[in-house]
């Protein structure tokens, strides 16, 4: 499954690294792509959307939309 999250506050390389690491900790096989200007994180993973969103939230960021 591929999921796109809009992540409020993701505005630098450190942010993307933190979010990517949080997702990969839950699913090492996940593919994570980030778009800083649009604050989007696209994830291809076998995990449910709620688990992926929770990982980003636990990393300290606000998920404001899920597509």
Secondary structure, DSSP 4 states (H G I P E B T S, - for coil): -EEEEEEET--SHHHHHHHHHHHHHH-TT-EEEEETTTTEEEEE-SS-HHHHHHHHHHTT-EEEEE-
